[in-house]
Amino acid sequence: MRMQLTQVLALAALLAGPALAETKPPAFVPDAAKGQELAATCLACHTADGTRGLPANPILQAQHPEYIAKQLAEFKSGKRQNAIMAGMAAALSDEDMKHLAAFFGSKKPVAGAAGNKDTVRLGEQIYRGGIASKQVPACSGCHSPNGAGIPAQYPRLGGQHGEYTQAQLIAFRSGARANNAQMTTIAGKMNDREIAAVADYIAGLR
């Protein structure tokens, strides 16, 4: 009788295993509607839906959600330095960041345009072919020929404000922005004219 009871208990434990596994909480799914509510605090700098806004601030519309969430997390941790964004991100949970990222990422890309006809050719050469003499790789290799980037790996650049892209490249070069070693190395090999030209060219990619 004792042996039978032991066997029954063992069988019950085996049967309970799959049942317990099935009670795991569901995977987190970002909610763009919740992100839209949270985005009310972002509109002063990024507009209500992340569209063009001021040239000093990035366009968030259609940016890859993974990239947005990563940047918010790094502003919060201090890995990426920006006094305003550190304060904004400090109040956000990981889930909030993903909701916001889902909202902005759900929008269609915005079209921009290069503004300096005298440097478009140089900008295109750098973006599509790099600078061989300086071992600067082509931007298109990571950010795609049309600037759409690669989700979860490289951000969308096409249509971004030229002024913002230029400022970020300069920040990477100086070390003021230090949350991407690859970009620090690349920007460190570029002069002001090259940075300005490729940033302006990127603004017109679509």
C-alpha positions as CSV (number, residue, x, y, z in Angstrom):
1,M,0.0,0.0,0.0
2,R,2.9,2.4,0.9
3,M,4.5,1.6,-2.5
4,Q,1.3,2.3,-4.3
5,L,0.9,5.7,-2.6
6,T,4.5,6.7,-3.5
7,Q,3.8,5.8,-7.1
8,V,0.6,7.8,-7.1
9,L,2.4,10.8,-5.7
10,A,5.1,10.5,-8.3
11,L,2.6,10.3,-11.1
12,A,0.8,13.3,-9.8
13,A,4.0,15.3,-9.7
14,L,4.7,14.4,-13.3
15,L,1.3,15.4,-14.5
16,A,1.4,18.7,-12.6
17,G,4.7,19.7,-14.3
18,P,3.1,20.6,-17.7
19,A,0.2,22.2,-16.0
20,L,2.4,24.5,-14.0
21,A,4.4,25.3,-17.1
22,E,1.2,26.4,-18.8
23,T,0.4,28.9,-16.1
24,K,3.5,31.1,-16.9
25,P,2.5,34.7,-17.5
26,P,1.9,35.7,-21.1
27,A,4.8,37.4,-23.0
28,F,4.7,41.2,-22.8
29,V,3.1,42.8,-25.8
30,P,3.7,46.6,-26.2
31,D,0.5,48.6,-26.6
32,A,0.7,51.5,-29.1
33,A,-2.4,53.1,-27.6
34,K,-0.8,53.3,-24.2
35,G,2.3,54.7,-25.9
36,Q,0.2,57.4,-27.4
37,E,-1.1,58.4,-24.0
38,L,2.5,58.5,-22.6
39,A,3.6,60.5,-25.7
40,A,1.7,63.5,-24.4
41,T,4.8,64.3,-22.4
42,C,7.0,64.2,-25.5
43,L,5.1,66.6,-27.8
44,A,7.0,69.7,-26.8
45,C,10.1,68.5,-28.4
46,H,9.0,65.7,-30.7
47,T,5.4,66.8,-31.6
48,A,2.4,64.7,-30.8
49,D,3.3,61.9,-33.2
50,G,7.1,62.1,-33.5
51,T,7.1,64.0,-36.9
52,R,9.4,66.7,-38.0
53,G,9.5,69.1,-35.0
54,L,12.6,71.2,-34.4
55,P,15.7,70.3,-36.3
56,A,17.7,69.9,-33.1
57,N,15.4,67.1,-32.0
58,P,15.2,63.7,-33.7
59,I,12.2,62.5,-35.7
60,L,10.8,59.5,-33.9
61,Q,8.1,58.6,-36.4
62,A,8.7,55.2,-38.0
63,Q,11.9,54.6,-36.0
64,H,12.4,51.0,-35.1
65,P,10.7,50.3,-31.7
66,E,13.7,48.3,-30.4
67,Y,16.0,51.3,-31.1
68,I,13.7,53.8,-29.3
69,A,13.3,51.6,-26.3
70,K,17.1,51.0,-26.1
71,Q,17.9,54.7,-26.3
72,L,15.3,55.5,-23.6
73,A,16.8,52.8,-21.3
74,E,20.3,54.2,-21.9
75,F,19.2,57.8,-21.1
76,K,17.7,56.5,-17.9
77,S,20.9,54.5,-17.0
78,G,23.2,57.4,-17.9
79,K,24.9,55.4,-20.7
80,R,23.7,58.1,-23.1
81,Q,24.0,61.6,-21.7
82,N,21.3,64.2,-22.2
83,A,20.0,66.2,-19.2
84,I,16.5,66.7,-20.6
85,M,16.1,63.1,-21.8
86,A,17.6,61.7,-18.5
87,G,14.8,63.5,-16.6
88,M,12.1,62.3,-19.0
89,A,13.3,58.7,-19.0
90,A,13.7,58.5,-15.2
91,A,10.0,58.3,-14.7
92,L,9.5,55.6,-17.3
93,S,9.3,51.8,-16.6
94,D,10.7,49.3,-19.1
95,E,7.1,48.6,-20.1
96,D,6.4,52.4,-20.6
97,M,9.5,52.6,-22.9
98,K,8.2,49.8,-25.0
99,H,4.7,51.2,-25.2
100,L,6.2,54.6,-26.4
101,A,8.4,52.8,-28.9
102,A,5.5,50.9,-30.3
103,F,3.5,54.1,-30.8
104,F,6.2,56.0,-32.6
105,G,7.3,53.0,-34.5
106,S,3.8,52.4,-35.8
107,K,3.8,55.6,-37.8
108,K,4.7,55.9,-41.5
109,P,8.1,57.3,-42.4
110,V,8.3,61.0,-43.1
111,A,10.0,62.4,-46.2
112,G,12.7,64.9,-45.9
113,A,15.1,66.6,-48.3
114,A,18.8,67.5,-48.6
115,G,19.3,71.2,-48.2
116,N,22.8,71.8,-49.7
117,K,23.1,71.0,-53.4
118,D,26.9,71.7,-53.2
119,T,27.6,68.7,-50.9
120,V,25.0,66.2,-52.1
121,R,27.5,64.4,-54.3
122,L,30.0,64.0,-51.5
123,G,27.3,62.9,-49.0
124,E,26.1,60.3,-51.4
125,Q,29.7,59.0,-52.0
126,I,30.2,58.6,-48.2
127,Y,26.8,57.1,-47.6
128,R,27.0,54.5,-50.4
129,G,30.7,54.0,-50.7
130,G,32.4,55.2,-47.5
131,I,35.8,56.8,-47.4
132,A,38.3,54.2,-48.4
133,S,41.4,56.3,-47.6
134,K,40.2,56.6,-44.0
135,Q,38.7,53.2,-43.7
136,V,35.3,54.6,-43.1
137,P,32.7,52.0,-44.2
138,A,29.6,52.9,-46.3
139,C,26.7,53.9,-44.1
140,S,24.3,51.9,-46.4
141,G,25.9,48.7,-45.2
142,C,24.3,49.0,-41.8
143,H,21.5,51.5,-42.4
144,S,20.4,50.1,-45.8
145,P,20.5,51.9,-49.2
146,N,17.3,53.9,-48.5
147,G,18.2,54.7,-44.9
148,A,15.5,52.3,-43.5
149,G,18.0,50.7,-41.2
150,I,17.7,47.1,-39.9
151,P,15.1,46.5,-37.1
152,A,16.6,45.6,-33.7
153,Q,20.1,46.3,-35.0
154,Y,20.5,49.7,-36.8
155,P,18.2,52.7,-36.6
156,R,16.3,54.3,-39.5
157,L,18.2,57.4,-40.8
158,G,16.3,58.3,-43.9
159,G,14.4,61.6,-43.6
160,Q,16.0,62.4,-40.3
161,H,16.8,66.1,-39.7
162,G,20.3,66.8,-41.2
163,E,21.1,69.1,-38.2
164,Y,20.3,66.3,-35.8
165,T,22.3,63.7,-37.6
166,Q,25.3,66.1,-37.9
167,A,25.1,66.8,-34.2
168,Q,25.1,63.2,-33.3
169,L,28.1,62.3,-35.5
170,I,30.0,65.2,-33.9
171,A,29.0,63.9,-30.5
172,F,30.2,60.4,-31.3
173,R,33.5,61.9,-32.6
174,S,34.1,63.9,-29.5
175,G,33.0,61.2,-27.1
176,A,30.1,63.3,-25.8
177,R,27.9,60.4,-27.0
178,A,29.5,57.2,-26.0
179,N,26.8,54.5,-26.3
180,N,28.0,53.0,-29.5
181,A,31.6,52.1,-29.9
182,Q,31.3,51.4,-33.7
183,M,29.9,54.9,-34.4
184,T,32.6,56.5,-32.2
185,T,35.3,54.8,-34.3
186,I,33.6,55.8,-37.6
187,A,32.9,59.4,-36.7
188,G,36.4,59.8,-35.3
189,K,37.8,59.4,-38.8
190,M,35.6,62.0,-40.4
191,N,36.1,65.8,-40.7
192,D,33.5,68.5,-40.3
193,R,32.8,68.8,-44.1
194,E,32.3,65.0,-44.5
195,I,30.0,64.8,-41.5
196,A,27.9,67.8,-42.7
197,A,27.7,66.4,-46.2
198,V,26.6,62.9,-45.3
199,A,24.1,64.2,-42.7
200,D,22.5,66.5,-45.2
201,Y,22.3,63.7,-47.8
202,I,20.7,61.3,-45.3
203,A,17.9,63.9,-44.7
204,G,16.7,63.3,-48.3
205,L,16.8,59.5,-48.3
206,R,13.5,57.7,-48.6
